[in-house]
Amino acid sequence: MKTETKGHNLTIPVNNFYLSYDDVGEGSIPIIFLHGYPFDKTMWQAQLDFLKPYYRLIPCDIRGFGKSKDEDSLLSIDLFGEDLIAFLDKLNIDKAIICGLSMGGYIALNVLKRFPDRFSALILCDTQCIADTAEVKAKRYKIIDEIAVDGVTNFNEGFIKSVFHKDSLSYKKDLVEKLRSVVFSNSQHIITMGLTALAERSETCSALNEITIPTLIICGNEDKVTPLAQSEFLNTTIKGSVLHVIDDAGHVSNLEQPDEFNKHLLAFLTSLSVDDVENLN
């Protein structure tokens, strides 16, 4: 059964906060889009515009980010996953296709491991299955300490530069500015809580061989945050998965090269058999 309300910036009570989401598109097959850290659901707009004639598209703001305000809870990838399942329940969606970029991919792999019967296809974008090494975790906590003293500006500016391909930084300044405004819209608290959630996440690599649903993997060829080698590992470990590498893209390949990204997305979605999606709402 489909939810009756359609549109942008809808809200619904989930797990003691109000989750913000869009519900657009003409199709009956629901695709859930999960954004990266520290972004929001607006990062998927080019995909919504392209796919909405064919599919039901539901990007959501992860707890604490965008319009899904929560300045009180201890954020974690596990909690984000539980929020997602509760959200699907609220919308009476038994099964969905799930698409996650970066942190959104961490959440997708987390929920697929814990709730495998809720998803019929998987799209992993610029992400990885590993947990933080001790060194990377220590670096994150050092950054949190620095933010507590100096504020978020240095971290935010450095992070924005790290996610884009060098050509995007030079020639797509409007895109960079748009994402900068999204990053700076987060409170200092959410920036640090998000870093904590990333630092404390569990690995999902050990469960990759249990994934049996159709899987698409997309990665920018110069992704410095979750390097291509990580996507190649996902591809070799998830049976039957397909990997596409986006040229002239960094960590936000869907923003930097939307036409190429959308082409691979649509090809994957149209390749799904009736059996793959027959139980979808």
QUITA-V916956 format. One line per field, one symbol per residue. ss: DSSP state (h for helix, s for strand, l for the rest). psi: psi as a letter, one per 40 degrees, with the letter a starting at -180 (. if undefined). burial: I if it has 16 or more other ideal C-beta (glycine too) atoms within 10 Angstrom, else O. A space follows every 10 residues. Layout:
ss->???
psi->???
burial->???
This chain:
ss->llllllssss ssssllssss ssssllllls ssssllllll hhhhhhhhhh hllllsssss llllllllll llllllhhhh hhhhhhhhhh lllllsssss slhhhhhhhh hhhhlhhhss ssssslllll lllhhhhhhh hhhhhhhhhh llhhhhhhhh hhhllhhhhh hlhhhhhhhh hhhhlllhhh hhhhhhhhhl llllhhhhhh lllsssssss lllllllhhh hhhhhhhlll lsssssllll llhhhhlhhh hhhhhhhhhh hllhhhhlll l
psi->hiidhiaifi ihhhffihhh iigiieiehh hhhhiihgaa eeeedddddd ededihhgii hihdibeghh edihiidddd dddddddddd efhdiihhhh hbdddddddd ddddgdeeie ihhhhfaiei ihiddddddd ddddddddde aedddddddd ddeiiddddd efdddddddd dddeeiiddd ddddddddde iiiedeedee heihhhhhhi efhedgiddd dddddddhhe ihhhhhifib egddddgddd ddddddddde ehidddedei .
burial->OOIOOOOOOI OIOIIOIOII IIIIIOOOII IIIIIIIIII IIIIIOIIOI IOOOIIIIII IIIIIIIIII OOOOIIIIII IIIIOIIIOO IOIOIIIIII IIIIIIIIII IIIOOOOIII IIIIIIIIIO IIOOOOIOOI OOIIOOIOOO OIOOIIOOII OOIIIOOIOO OIOOIIOOII OIIOOIOOOI IIIIIIIIII IIOIIOIIOO IOIIIIIIII OIIOIIIIOI IOIIIOOIOO IOIIIIOOII IIIIIIIIOI IIOIIOOIIO OIOOOIIOOI I
